[in-house]
């Protein structure tokens, strides 16, 4: 479980259901959760090569998950960066950029997360 000051584990009981990360992030109100040095890359690559080039993304940027890929045991996420949240009134959001990010940053924190309660 993600908390405002970190993360915690909870014990599943009874009819609890496990959702893999891919199911949690795709088709949700997903955003950049941890963007220290997060760069959009043209292609997924090993984390060792992840610091080369790429457009920087910012914490809080709204994104749409396109697909996932695993490279040498590392999960990568292909995203589209949106102009604004779908929750904001007015025009529909548009794609402003796209690329690949590693699912986990250097510190082990997830790069993306989602608004679990909707708008």
SETORGU-666615 format. One record per atom (N, C-alpha, C): residue number from 1; x, y, z. Coordinates in Angstrom, 1 decimal, padded with zeros to 4 digits. Example, Ala and Ser with C-alpha at 12.3 -4.5 7.8 and 13.67 -1.06 7.14 Angstrom:
BEGIN
<site><nr>1</nr><east>013.2</east><north>-005.7</north><up>007.8</up></site>
<site><nr>1</nr><east>012.3</east><north>-004.5</north><up>007.8</up></site>
<site><nr>1</nr><east>013.2</east><north>-003.3</north><up>007.8</up></site>
<site><nr>2</nr><east>012.8</east><north>-002.2</north><up>007.1</up></site>
<site><nr>2</nr><east>013.7</east><north>-001.1</north><up>007.1</up></site>
<site><nr>2</nr><east>012.9</east><north>000.0</north><up>007.9</up></site>
//
This chain:
BEGIN
<site><nr>1</nr><east>000.9</east><north>-001.2</north><up>000.0</up></site>
<site><nr>1</nr><east>000.0</east><north>000.0</north><up>000.0</up></site>
<site><nr>1</nr><east>000.9</east><north>001.2</north><up>000.0</up></site>
<site><nr>2</nr><east>000.6</east><north>002.2</north><up>-000.9</up></site>
<site><nr>2</nr><east>001.4</east><north>003.4</north><up>-000.9</up></site>
<site><nr>2</nr><east>000.8</east><north>004.4</north><up>000.1</up></site>
<site><nr>3</nr><east>001.7</east><north>005.0</north><up>000.9</up></site>
<site><nr>3</nr><east>001.3</east><north>006.0</north><up>001.9</up></site>
<site><nr>3</nr><east>001.9</east><north>007.3</north><up>001.5</up></site>
<site><nr>4</nr><east>001.4</east><north>008.4</north><up>002.2</up></site>
<site><nr>4</nr><east>001.9</east><north>009.7</north><up>001.9</up></site>
<site><nr>4</nr><east>003.4</east><north>009.8</north><up>002.2</up></site>
<site><nr>5</nr><east>003.9</east><north>009.0</north><up>003.1</up></site>
<site><nr>5</nr><east>005.3</east><north>009.1</north><up>003.5</up></site>
<site><nr>5</nr><east>006.0</east><north>007.8</north><up>003.3</up></site>
<site><nr>6</nr><east>005.6</east><north>007.0</north><up>002.3</up></site>
<site><nr>6</nr><east>006.3</east><north>005.8</north><up>002.0</up></site>
<site><nr>6</nr><east>005.3</east><north>004.7</north><up>001.5</up></site>
<site><nr>7</nr><east>005.6</east><north>003.5</north><up>002.0</up></site>
<site><nr>7</nr><east>004.8</east><north>002.3</north><up>001.6</up></site>
<site><nr>7</nr><east>004.7</east><north>001.4</north><up>002.8</up></site>
<site><nr>8</nr><east>003.7</east><north>000.5</north><up>002.8</up></site>
<site><nr>8</nr><east>003.5</east><north>-000.5</north><up>003.8</up></site>
<site><nr>8</nr><east>002.9</east><north>-001.7</north><up>003.2</up></site>
<site><nr>9</nr><east>003.0</east><north>-002.8</north><up>003.9</up></site>
<site><nr>9</nr><east>002.4</east><north>-004.1</north><up>003.4</up></site>
<site><nr>9</nr><east>001.2</east><north>-004.3</north><up>004.3</up></site>
<site><nr>10</nr><east>000.1</east><north>-004.9</north><up>003.7</up></site>
<site><nr>10</nr><east>-001.0</east><north>-005.4</north><up>004.5</up></site>
<site><nr>10</nr><east>-001.3</east><north>-006.8</north><up>004.2</up></site>
<site><nr>11</nr><east>-001.8</east><north>-007.5</north><up>005.2</up></site>
<site><nr>11</nr><east>-002.1</east><north>-009.0</north><up>005.0</up></site>
<site><nr>11</nr><east>-003.4</east><north>-009.2</north><up>004.3</up></site>
<site><nr>12</nr><east>-003.4</east><north>-010.0</north><up>003.2</up></site>
<site><nr>12</nr><east>-004.6</east><north>-010.3</north><up>002.5</up></site>
<site><nr>12</nr><east>-005.4</east><north>-011.3</north><up>003.3</up></site>
<site><nr>13</nr><east>-006.7</east><north>-011.1</north><up>003.4</up></site>
<site><nr>13</nr><east>-007.6</east><north>-012.0</north><up>004.1</up></site>
<site><nr>13</nr><east>-008.8</east><north>-012.4</north><up>003.3</up></site>
<site><nr>14</nr><east>-009.3</east><north>-013.5</north><up>003.6</up></site>
<site><nr>14</nr><east>-010.6</east><north>-014.0</north><up>003.0</up></site>
<site><nr>14</nr><east>-010.6</east><north>-013.9</north><up>001.5</up></site>
<site><nr>15</nr><east>-011.5</east><north>-013.1</north><up>000.9</up></site>
<site><nr>15</nr><east>-011.7</east><north>-013.0</north><up>-000.5</up></site>
<site><nr>15</nr><east>-010.8</east><north>-011.9</north><up>-001.2</up></site>
<site><nr>16</nr><east>-009.7</east><north>-011.6</north><up>-000.5</up></site>
<site><nr>16</nr><east>-008.8</east><north>-010.6</north><up>-001.1</up></site>
<site><nr>16</nr><east>-008.2</east><north>-011.1</north><up>-002.4</up></site>
<site><nr>17</nr><east>-008.0</east><north>-010.1</north><up>-003.3</up></site>
<site><nr>17</nr><east>-007.5</east><north>-010.5</north><up>-004.6</up></site>
<site><nr>17</nr><east>-006.2</east><north>-009.7</north><up>-004.9</up></site>
<site><nr>18</nr><east>-005.2</east><north>-010.3</north><up>-005.5</up></site>
<site><nr>18</nr><east>-004.0</east><north>-009.7</north><up>-005.9</up></site>
<site><nr>18</nr><east>-004.1</east><north>-009.2</north><up>-007.3</up></site>
<site><nr>19</nr><east>-003.6</east><north>-008.0</north><up>-007.5</up></site>
<site><nr>19</nr><east>-003.6</east><north>-007.4</north><up>-008.9</up></site>
<site><nr>19</nr><east>-002.1</east><north>-007.1</north><up>-009.2</up></site>
<site><nr>20</nr><east>-001.6</east><north>-007.6</north><up>-010.3</up></site>
<site><nr>20</nr><east>-000.2</east><north>-007.3</north><up>-010.7</up></site>
<site><nr>20</nr><east>-000.1</east><north>-005.8</north><up>-011.1</up></site>
<site><nr>21</nr><east>001.1</east><north>-005.3</north><up>-011.0</up></site>
<site><nr>21</nr><east>001.4</east><north>-003.9</north><up>-011.3</up></site>
<site><nr>21</nr><east>000.8</east><north>-003.5</north><up>-012.6</up></site>
<site><nr>22</nr><east>000.9</east><north>-004.3</north><up>-013.6</up></site>
<site><nr>22</nr><east>000.4</east><north>-004.0</north><up>-014.9</up></site>
<site><nr>22</nr><east>-001.1</east><north>-003.7</north><up>-014.9</up></site>
<site><nr>23</nr><east>-001.9</east><north>-004.5</north><up>-014.1</up></site>
<site><nr>23</nr><east>-003.3</east><north>-004.3</north><up>-014.1</up></site>
<site><nr>23</nr><east>-003.6</east><north>-003.0</north><up>-013.3</up></site>
<site><nr>24</nr><east>-002.8</east><north>-002.6</north><up>-012.3</up></site>
<site><nr>24</nr><east>-003.0</east><north>-001.4</north><up>-011.5</up></site>
<site><nr>24</nr><east>-002.8</east><north>-000.1</north><up>-012.3</up></site>
<site><nr>25</nr><east>-001.9</east><north>-000.2</north><up>-013.2</up></site>
<site><nr>25</nr><east>-001.5</east><north>001.1</north><up>-013.9</up></site>
<site><nr>25</nr><east>-002.2</east><north>001.3</north><up>-015.2</up></site>
<site><nr>26</nr><east>-002.6</east><north>000.2</north><up>-015.9</up></site>
<site><nr>26</nr><east>-003.2</east><north>000.4</north><up>-017.2</up></site>
<site><nr>26</nr><east>-004.6</east><north>000.7</north><up>-017.1</up></site>
<site><nr>27</nr><east>-005.1</east><north>001.7</north><up>-017.9</up></site>
<site><nr>27</nr><east>-006.5</east><north>002.1</north><up>-018.0</up></site>
<site><nr>27</nr><east>-007.0</east><north>002.7</north><up>-016.6</up></site>
<site><nr>28</nr><east>-006.0</east><north>003.4</north><up>-016.0</up></site>
<site><nr>28</nr><east>-006.3</east><north>004.1</north><up>-014.8</up></site>
<site><nr>28</nr><east>-005.9</east><north>005.6</north><up>-014.9</up></site>
<site><nr>29</nr><east>-006.2</east><north>006.4</north><up>-013.8</up></site>
<site><nr>29</nr><east>-005.7</east><north>007.8</north><up>-013.8</up></site>
<site><nr>29</nr><east>-004.3</east><north>007.7</north><up>-013.3</up></site>
<site><nr>30</nr><east>-003.4</east><north>007.4</north><up>-014.2</up></site>
<site><nr>30</nr><east>-002.0</east><north>007.2</north><up>-013.8</up></site>
<site><nr>30</nr><east>-001.1</east><north>008.5</north><up>-013.9</up></site>
<site><nr>31</nr><east>-000.1</east><north>008.6</north><up>-013.1</up></site>
<site><nr>31</nr><east>000.7</east><north>009.8</north><up>-013.0</up></site>
<site><nr>31</nr><east>002.1</east><north>009.4</north><up>-012.7</up></site>
<site><nr>32</nr><east>003.1</east><north>010.3</north><up>-012.9</up></site>
<site><nr>32</nr><east>004.5</east><north>010.1</north><up>-012.6</up></site>
<site><nr>32</nr><east>004.5</east><north>010.3</north><up>-011.0</up></site>
<site><nr>33</nr><east>004.9</east><north>009.3</north><up>-010.3</up></site>
<site><nr>33</nr><east>005.0</east><north>009.3</north><up>-008.9</up></site>
<site><nr>33</nr><east>006.4</east><north>009.7</north><up>-008.4</up></site>
<site><nr>34</nr><east>007.4</east><north>009.2</north><up>-009.1</up></site>
<site><nr>34</nr><east>008.8</east><north>009.4</north><up>-008.6</up></site>
<site><nr>34</nr><east>009.6</east><north>009.8</north><up>-009.9</up></site>
<site><nr>35</nr><east>009.9</east><north>011.1</north><up>-010.0</up></site>
<site><nr>35</nr><east>010.6</east><north>011.5</north><up>-011.2</up></site>
<site><nr>35</nr><east>012.0</east><north>012.1</north><up>-011.1</up></site>
<site><nr>36</nr><east>012.7</east><north>011.6</north><up>-010.1</up></site>
<site><nr>36</nr><east>014.1</east><north>012.1</north><up>-009.9</up></site>
<site><nr>36</nr><east>014.9</east><north>011.5</north><up>-011.1</up></site>
<site><nr>37</nr><east>015.3</east><north>012.4</north><up>-012.0</up></site>
<site><nr>37</nr><east>016.0</east><north>012.0</north><up>-013.2</up></site>
<site><nr>37</nr><east>015.3</east><north>011.0</north><up>-014.1</up></site>
<site><nr>38</nr><east>013.9</east><north>011.0</north><up>-014.1</up></site>
<site><nr>38</nr><east>013.2</east><north>010.1</north><up>-015.0</up></site>
<site><nr>38</nr><east>013.2</east><north>010.7</north><up>-016.4</up></site>
<site><nr>39</nr><east>013.6</east><north>009.9</north><up>-017.3</up></site>
<site><nr>39</nr><east>013.7</east><north>010.3</north><up>-018.7</up></site>
<site><nr>39</nr><east>012.9</east><north>009.4</north><up>-019.6</up></site>
<site><nr>40</nr><east>012.2</east><north>010.0</north><up>-020.5</up></site>
<site><nr>40</nr><east>011.5</east><north>009.2</north><up>-021.5</up></site>
<site><nr>40</nr><east>012.5</east><north>008.7</north><up>-022.6</up></site>
<site><nr>41</nr><east>012.5</east><north>007.5</north><up>-022.9</up></site>
<site><nr>41</nr><east>013.5</east><north>006.9</north><up>-023.8</up></site>
<site><nr>41</nr><east>012.7</east><north>006.4</north><up>-025.0</up></site>
<site><nr>42</nr><east>013.4</east><north>006.3</north><up>-026.2</up></site>
<site><nr>42</nr><east>012.7</east><north>005.8</north><up>-027.4</up></site>
<site><nr>42</nr><east>012.5</east><north>004.3</north><up>-027.3</up></site>
<site><nr>43</nr><east>013.3</east><north>003.6</north><up>-026.6</up></site>
<site><nr>43</nr><east>013.2</east><north>002.1</north><up>-026.5</up></site>
<site><nr>43</nr><east>013.5</east><north>001.7</north><up>-025.0</up></site>
<site><nr>44</nr><east>012.9</east><north>000.6</north><up>-024.5</up></site>
<site><nr>44</nr><east>013.4</east><north>000.1</north><up>-023.2</up></site>
<site><nr>44</nr><east>014.8</east><north>-000.4</north><up>-023.3</up></site>
<site><nr>45</nr><east>015.6</east><north>-000.3</north><up>-022.3</up></site>
<site><nr>45</nr><east>016.9</east><north>-000.8</north><up>-022.3</up></site>
<site><nr>45</nr><east>017.3</east><north>-001.2</north><up>-020.9</up></site>
<site><nr>46</nr><east>018.4</east><north>-001.7</north><up>-020.7</up></site>
<site><nr>46</nr><east>018.8</east><north>-002.1</north><up>-019.3</up></site>
<site><nr>46</nr><east>018.9</east><north>-000.8</north><up>-018.5</up></site>
<site><nr>47</nr><east>018.7</east><north>-001.0</north><up>-017.2</up></site>
<site><nr>47</nr><east>018.8</east><north>000.2</north><up>-016.3</up></site>
<site><nr>47</nr><east>020.1</east><north>000.8</north><up>-016.3</up></site>
<site><nr>48</nr><east>021.2</east><north>000.0</north><up>-016.5</up></site>
<site><nr>48</nr><east>022.5</east><north>000.6</north><up>-016.6</up></site>
<site><nr>48</nr><east>022.7</east><north>001.6</north><up>-017.7</up></site>
<site><nr>49</nr><east>021.9</east><north>001.4</north><up>-018.8</up></site>
<site><nr>49</nr><east>022.0</east><north>002.4</north><up>-019.9</up></site>
<site><nr>49</nr><east>020.9</east><north>003.4</north><up>-019.9</up></site>
<site><nr>50</nr><east>020.1</east><north>003.4</north><up>-018.9</up></site>
<site><nr>50</nr><east>018.9</east><north>004.3</north><up>-018.9</up></site>
<site><nr>50</nr><east>019.1</east><north>005.8</north><up>-018.8</up></site>
<site><nr>51</nr><east>020.3</east><north>006.2</north><up>-018.3</up></site>
<site><nr>51</nr><east>020.6</east><north>007.6</north><up>-018.2</up></site>
<site><nr>51</nr><east>021.0</east><north>008.3</north><up>-019.4</up></site>
<site><nr>52</nr><east>021.0</east><north>007.7</north><up>-020.6</up></site>
<site><nr>52</nr><east>021.4</east><north>008.3</north><up>-021.8</up></site>
<site><nr>52</nr><east>020.2</east><north>009.0</north><up>-022.5</up></site>
<site><nr>53</nr><east>020.3</east><north>010.3</north><up>-022.7</up></site>
<site><nr>53</nr><east>019.4</east><north>011.1</north><up>-023.5</up></site>
<site><nr>53</nr><east>017.9</east><north>011.0</north><up>-022.9</up></site>
<site><nr>54</nr><east>017.0</east><north>011.4</north><up>-023.7</up></site>
<site><nr>54</nr><east>015.6</east><north>011.3</north><up>-023.4</up></site>
<site><nr>54</nr><east>015.0</east><north>012.6</north><up>-022.8</up></site>
<site><nr>55</nr><east>013.7</east><north>012.8</north><up>-023.0</up></site>
<site><nr>55</nr><east>013.0</east><north>013.9</north><up>-022.5</up></site>
<site><nr>55</nr><east>012.7</east><north>013.7</north><up>-021.0</up></site>
<site><nr>56</nr><east>012.9</east><north>014.7</north><up>-020.1</up></site>
<site><nr>56</nr><east>012.7</east><north>014.6</north><up>-018.7</up></site>
<site><nr>56</nr><east>011.2</east><north>014.7</north><up>-018.5</up></site>
<site><nr>57</nr><east>010.7</east><north>013.9</north><up>-017.5</up></site>
<site><nr>57</nr><east>009.3</east><north>014.0</north><up>-017.1</up></site>
<site><nr>57</nr><east>009.2</east><north>014.5</north><up>-015.6</up></site>
<site><nr>58</nr><east>008.1</east><north>015.1</north><up>-015.2</up></site>
<site><nr>58</nr><east>008.0</east><north>015.7</north><up>-013.9</up></site>
<site><nr>58</nr><east>007.0</east><north>014.9</north><up>-013.0</up></site>
<site><nr>59</nr><east>007.3</east><north>014.9</north><up>-011.8</up></site>
<site><nr>59</nr><east>006.4</east><north>014.3</north><up>-010.8</up></site>
<site><nr>59</nr><east>005.0</east><north>015.0</north><up>-010.9</up></site>
<site><nr>60</nr><east>004.0</east><north>014.1</north><up>-010.9</up></site>
<site><nr>60</nr><east>002.7</east><north>014.6</north><up>-011.1</up></site>
<site><nr>60</nr><east>002.1</east><north>014.6</north><up>-012.5</up></site>
<site><nr>61</nr><east>003.0</east><north>014.5</north><up>-013.5</up></site>
<site><nr>61</nr><east>002.5</east><north>014.5</north><up>-014.9</up></site>
<site><nr>61</nr><east>001.5</east><north>013.4</north><up>-015.1</up></site>
<site><nr>62</nr><east>000.4</east><north>013.7</north><up>-015.7</up></site>
<site><nr>62</nr><east>-000.6</east><north>012.7</north><up>-016.0</up></site>
<site><nr>62</nr><east>-000.1</east><north>011.9</north><up>-017.2</up></site>
<site><nr>63</nr><east>-000.3</east><north>010.6</north><up>-017.2</up></site>
<site><nr>63</nr><east>000.2</east><north>009.7</north><up>-018.3</up></site>
<site><nr>63</nr><east>-000.9</east><north>008.6</north><up>-018.6</up></site>
<site><nr>64</nr><east>-000.7</east><north>008.1</north><up>-019.8</up></site>
<site><nr>64</nr><east>-001.5</east><north>006.9</north><up>-020.2</up></site>
<site><nr>64</nr><east>-000.5</east><north>005.8</north><up>-020.5</up></site>
<site><nr>65</nr><east>-000.8</east><north>004.6</north><up>-019.9</up></site>
<site><nr>65</nr><east>000.1</east><north>003.5</north><up>-020.1</up></site>
<site><nr>65</nr><east>-000.3</east><north>002.8</north><up>-021.4</up></site>
<site><nr>66</nr><east>000.7</east><north>002.6</north><up>-022.2</up></site>
<site><nr>66</nr><east>000.5</east><north>002.0</north><up>-023.5</up></site>
<site><nr>66</nr><east>000.8</east><north>000.5</north><up>-023.5</up></site>
<site><nr>67</nr><east>001.9</east><north>000.1</north><up>-022.9</up></site>
<site><nr>67</nr><east>002.3</east><north>-001.3</north><up>-022.9</up></site>
<site><nr>67</nr><east>003.5</east><north>-001.5</north><up>-021.9</up></site>
<site><nr>68</nr><east>003.8</east><north>-002.7</north><up>-021.6</up></site>
<site><nr>68</nr><east>004.9</east><north>-003.1</north><up>-020.7</up></site>
<site><nr>68</nr><east>005.8</east><north>-004.0</north><up>-021.4</up></site>
<site><nr>69</nr><east>007.1</east><north>-004.0</north><up>-021.0</up></site>
<site><nr>69</nr><east>008.1</east><north>-005.0</north><up>-021.6</up></site>
<site><nr>69</nr><east>009.1</east><north>-005.3</north><up>-020.5</up></site>
<site><nr>70</nr><east>009.6</east><north>-006.5</north><up>-020.5</up></site>
<site><nr>70</nr><east>010.6</east><north>-006.8</north><up>-019.5</up></site>
<site><nr>70</nr><east>011.9</east><north>-007.1</north><up>-020.3</up></site>
<site><nr>71</nr><east>013.0</east><north>-006.3</north><up>-019.9</up></site>
<site><nr>71</nr><east>014.3</east><north>-006.4</north><up>-020.5</up></site>
<site><nr>71</nr><east>015.3</east><north>-006.8</north><up>-019.4</up></site>
<site><nr>72</nr><east>015.9</east><north>-008.0</north><up>-019.6</up></site>
<site><nr>72</nr><east>016.9</east><north>-008.4</north><up>-018.6</up></site>
<site><nr>72</nr><east>016.4</east><north>-008.4</north><up>-017.2</up></site>
<site><nr>73</nr><east>015.2</east><north>-008.8</north><up>-017.0</up></site>
<site><nr>73</nr><east>014.6</east><north>-008.9</north><up>-015.6</up></site>
<site><nr>73</nr><east>014.1</east><north>-007.5</north><up>-015.1</up></site>
<site><nr>74</nr><east>014.2</east><north>-006.5</north><up>-015.9</up></site>
<site><nr>74</nr><east>013.7</east><north>-005.1</north><up>-015.5</up></site>
<site><nr>74</nr><east>012.4</east><north>-004.8</north><up>-016.2</up></site>
<site><nr>75</nr><east>011.3</east><north>-004.4</north><up>-015.5</up></site>
<site><nr>75</nr><east>010.1</east><north>-004.0</north><up>-016.1</up></site>
<site><nr>75</nr><east>010.1</east><north>-002.6</north><up>-016.6</up></site>
<site><nr>76</nr><east>009.7</east><north>-002.4</north><up>-017.9</up></site>
<site><nr>76</nr><east>009.7</east><north>-001.1</north><up>-018.5</up></site>
<site><nr>76</nr><east>008.2</east><north>-000.8</north><up>-018.9</up></site>
<site><nr>77</nr><east>007.9</east><north>000.5</north><up>-018.9</up></site>
<site><nr>77</nr><east>006.5</east><north>000.9</north><up>-019.2</up></site>
<site><nr>77</nr><east>006.6</east><north>002.0</north><up>-020.3</up></site>
<site><nr>78</nr><east>005.8</east><north>001.7</north><up>-021.4</up></site>
<site><nr>78</nr><east>005.7</east><north>002.7</north><up>-022.5</up></site>
<site><nr>78</nr><east>004.5</east><north>003.6</north><up>-022.1</up></site>
<site><nr>79</nr><east>004.7</east><north>004.9</north><up>-022.1</up></site>
<site><nr>79</nr><east>003.7</east><north>005.8</north><up>-021.6</up></site>
<site><nr>79</nr><east>003.5</east><north>006.9</north><up>-022.7</up></site>
<site><nr>80</nr><east>002.3</east><north>007.5</north><up>-022.6</up></site>
<site><nr>80</nr><east>002.0</east><north>008.8</north><up>-023.3</up></site>
<site><nr>80</nr><east>001.8</east><north>009.8</north><up>-022.2</up></site>
<site><nr>81</nr><east>002.5</east><north>010.9</north><up>-022.3</up></site>
<site><nr>81</nr><east>002.4</east><north>012.0</north><up>-021.3</up></site>
<site><nr>81</nr><east>001.2</east><north>012.9</north><up>-021.9</up></site>
<site><nr>82</nr><east>000.2</east><north>013.2</north><up>-021.0</up></site>
<site><nr>82</nr><east>-001.0</east><north>013.9</north><up>-021.4</up></site>
<site><nr>82</nr><east>-000.8</east><north>015.4</north><up>-021.0</up></site>
<site><nr>83</nr><east>-001.6</east><north>016.2</north><up>-021.8</up></site>
<site><nr>83</nr><east>-001.5</east><north>017.7</north><up>-021.6</up></site>
<site><nr>83</nr><east>-002.0</east><north>018.1</north><up>-020.2</up></site>
<site><nr>84</nr><east>-003.0</east><north>017.3</north><up>-019.7</up></site>
<site><nr>84</nr><east>-003.6</east><north>017.6</north><up>-018.4</up></site>
<site><nr>84</nr><east>-004.5</east><north>016.4</north><up>-018.0</up></site>
<site><nr>85</nr><east>-005.0</east><north>016.5</north><up>-016.8</up></site>
<site><nr>85</nr><east>-005.8</east><north>015.4</north><up>-016.3</up></site>
<site><nr>85</nr><east>-007.2</east><north>015.4</north><up>-016.9</up></site>
<site><nr>86</nr><east>-007.7</east><north>014.2</north><up>-017.2</up></site>
<site><nr>86</nr><east>-009.0</east><north>014.0</north><up>-017.7</up></site>
<site><nr>86</nr><east>-010.1</east><north>014.6</north><up>-016.7</up></site>
<site><nr>87</nr><east>-009.7</east><north>014.7</north><up>-015.5</up></site>
<site><nr>87</nr><east>-010.6</east><north>015.2</north><up>-014.4</up></site>
<site><nr>87</nr><east>-010.8</east><north>016.7</north><up>-014.5</up></site>
<site><nr>88</nr><east>-009.9</east><north>017.4</north><up>-015.2</up></site>
<site><nr>88</nr><east>-010.1</east><north>018.9</north><up>-015.3</up></site>
<site><nr>88</nr><east>-011.1</east><north>019.2</north><up>-016.4</up></site>
<site><nr>89</nr><east>-012.0</east><north>020.2</north><up>-016.1</up></site>
<site><nr>89</nr><east>-013.0</east><north>020.6</north><up>-017.0</up></site>
<site><nr>89</nr><east>-012.4</east><north>021.2</north><up>-018.3</up></site>
<site><nr>90</nr><east>-013.2</east><north>021.1</north><up>-019.4</up></site>
<site><nr>90</nr><east>-012.7</east><north>021.7</north><up>-020.6</up></site>
<site><nr>90</nr><east>-012.4</east><north>020.7</north><up>-021.7</up></site>
<site><nr>91</nr><east>-011.4</east><north>021.0</north><up>-022.5</up></site>
<site><nr>91</nr><east>-011.1</east><north>020.1</north><up>-023.6</up></site>
<site><nr>91</nr><east>-010.5</east><north>018.8</north><up>-023.1</up></site>
<site><nr>92</nr><east>-010.6</east><north>017.8</north><up>-024.0</up></site>
<site><nr>92</nr><east>-010.1</east><north>016.4</north><up>-023.7</up></site>
<site><nr>92</nr><east>-008.5</east><north>016.6</north><up>-023.7</up></site>
<site><nr>93</nr><east>-007.9</east><north>015.8</north><up>-022.8</up></site>
<site><nr>93</nr><east>-006.4</east><north>015.8</north><up>-022.8</up></site>
<site><nr>93</nr><east>-005.8</east><north>015.3</north><up>-024.1</up></site>
<site><nr>94</nr><east>-004.7</east><north>015.8</north><up>-024.5</up></site>
<site><nr>94</nr><east>-004.0</east><north>015.4</north><up>-025.7</up></site>
<site><nr>94</nr><east>-002.6</east><north>014.8</north><up>-025.3</up></site>
<site><nr>95</nr><east>-002.0</east><north>014.0</north><up>-026.1</up></site>
<site><nr>95</nr><east>-000.7</east><north>013.5</north><up>-025.9</up></site>
<site><nr>95</nr><east>000.4</east><north>014.5</north><up>-026.2</up></site>
<site><nr>96</nr><east>001.2</east><north>014.8</north><up>-025.3</up></site>
<site><nr>96</nr><east>002.3</east><north>015.8</north><up>-025.5</up></site>
<site><nr>96</nr><east>003.6</east><north>015.2</north><up>-025.8</up></site>
<site><nr>97</nr><east>003.8</east><north>013.9</north><up>-025.3</up></site>
<site><nr>97</nr><east>005.1</east><north>013.2</north><up>-025.5</up></site>
<site><nr>97</nr><east>004.8</east><north>011.8</north><up>-025.3</up></site>
<site><nr>98</nr><east>005.8</east><north>010.9</north><up>-025.6</up></site>
<site><nr>98</nr><east>005.6</east><north>009.5</north><up>-025.4</up></site>
<site><nr>98</nr><east>007.0</east><north>008.9</north><up>-025.3</up></site>
<site><nr>99</nr><east>007.1</east><north>007.7</north><up>-024.6</up></site>
<site><nr>99</nr><east>008.4</east><north>007.1</north><up>-024.5</up></site>
<site><nr>99</nr><east>008.3</east><north>006.0</north><up>-023.4</up></site>
<site><nr>100</nr><east>009.5</east><north>005.4</north><up>-023.1</up></site>
<site><nr>100</nr><east>009.6</east><north>004.3</north><up>-022.1</up></site>
<site><nr>100</nr><east>010.3</east><north>004.8</north><up>-020.8</up></site>
<site><nr>101</nr><east>009.8</east><north>004.3</north><up>-019.7</up></site>
<site><nr>101</nr><east>010.4</east><north>004.5</north><up>-018.4</up></site>
<site><nr>101</nr><east>010.6</east><north>003.2</north><up>-017.7</up></site>
<site><nr>102</nr><east>011.6</east><north>003.1</north><up>-016.9</up></site>
<site><nr>102</nr><east>011.7</east><north>001.8</north><up>-016.1</up></site>
<site><nr>102</nr><east>010.6</east><north>001.9</north><up>-015.0</up></site>
<site><nr>103</nr><east>010.0</east><north>000.8</north><up>-014.7</up></site>
<site><nr>103</nr><east>008.9</east><north>000.7</north><up>-013.7</up></site>
<site><nr>103</nr><east>009.4</east><north>001.2</north><up>-012.3</up></site>
<site><nr>104</nr><east>010.7</east><north>001.0</north><up>-012.0</up></site>
<site><nr>104</nr><east>011.3</east><north>001.3</north><up>-010.7</up></site>
<site><nr>104</nr><east>012.5</east><north>002.2</north><up>-010.9</up></site>
<site><nr>105</nr><east>012.6</east><north>003.2</north><up>-010.1</up></site>
<site><nr>105</nr><east>013.7</east><north>004.2</north><up>-010.1</up></site>
<site><nr>105</nr><east>014.9</east><north>003.6</north><up>-009.4</up></site>
<site><nr>106</nr><east>016.0</east><north>004.3</north><up>-009.4</up></site>
<site><nr>106</nr><east>017.2</east><north>003.8</north><up>-008.7</up></site>
<site><nr>106</nr><east>017.1</east><north>003.5</north><up>-007.3</up></site>
<site><nr>107</nr><east>016.2</east><north>004.1</north><up>-006.6</up></site>
<site><nr>107</nr><east>016.0</east><north>003.9</north><up>-005.2</up></site>
<site><nr>107</nr><east>015.0</east><north>002.7</north><up>-004.9</up></site>
<site><nr>108</nr><east>014.4</east><north>002.2</north><up>-006.0</up></site>
<site><nr>108</nr><east>013.5</east><north>001.1</north><up>-005.9</up></site>
<site><nr>108</nr><east>012.0</east><north>001.5</north><up>-005.8</up></site>
<site><nr>109</nr><east>011.8</east><north>002.8</north><up>-005.8</up></site>
<site><nr>109</nr><east>010.4</east><north>003.3</north><up>-005.8</up></site>
<site><nr>109</nr><east>009.8</east><north>003.2</north><up>-007.1</up></site>
<site><nr>110</nr><east>008.5</east><north>002.9</north><up>-007.2</up></site>
<site><nr>110</nr><east>007.7</east><north>002.9</north><up>-008.4</up></site>
<site><nr>110</nr><east>007.8</east><north>004.2</north><up>-009.1</up></site>
<site><nr>111</nr><east>008.0</east><north>004.2</north><up>-010.4</up></site>
<site><nr>111</nr><east>008.0</east><north>005.5</north><up>-011.2</up></site>
<site><nr>111</nr><east>006.6</east><north>006.0</north><up>-011.4</up></site>
<site><nr>112</nr><east>005.6</east><north>005.1</north><up>-011.6</up></site>
<site><nr>112</nr><east>004.2</east><north>005.6</north><up>-011.8</up></site>
<site><nr>112</nr><east>003.3</east><north>005.1</north><up>-010.7</up></site>
<site><nr>113</nr><east>002.2</east><north>005.8</north><up>-010.5</up></site>
<site><nr>113</nr><east>001.2</east><north>005.3</north><up>-009.6</up></site>
<site><nr>113</nr><east>-000.2</east><north>005.8</north><up>-010.2</up></site>
<site><nr>114</nr><east>-001.3</east><north>005.6</north><up>-009.5</up></site>
<site><nr>114</nr><east>-002.6</east><north>005.9</north><up>-010.0</up></site>
<site><nr>114</nr><east>-003.4</east><north>006.5</north><up>-008.9</up></site>
<site><nr>115</nr><east>-004.4</east><north>007.3</north><up>-009.3</up></site>
<site><nr>115</nr><east>-005.4</east><north>007.9</north><up>-008.4</up></site>
<site><nr>115</nr><east>-006.4</east><north>006.8</north><up>-008.1</up></site>
<site><nr>116</nr><east>-006.3</east><north>006.1</north><up>-007.0</up></site>
<site><nr>116</nr><east>-007.2</east><north>005.0</north><up>-006.7</up></site>
<site><nr>116</nr><east>-008.7</east><north>005.3</north><up>-006.5</up></site>
<site><nr>117</nr><east>-008.9</east><north>006.6</north><up>-006.2</up></site>
<site><nr>117</nr><east>-010.3</east><north>007.0</north><up>-005.9</up></site>
<site><nr>117</nr><east>-010.9</east><north>007.8</north><up>-007.1</up></site>
<site><nr>118</nr><east>-010.3</east><north>007.8</north><up>-008.2</up></site>
<site><nr>118</nr><east>-010.8</east><north>008.5</north><up>-009.4</up></site>
<site><nr>118</nr><east>-010.6</east><north>010.0</north><up>-009.3</up></site>
<site><nr>119</nr><east>-011.4</east><north>010.7</north><up>-010.0</up></site>
<site><nr>119</nr><east>-011.3</east><north>012.2</north><up>-010.1</up></site>
<site><nr>119</nr><east>-011.6</east><north>012.8</north><up>-008.8</up></site>
//
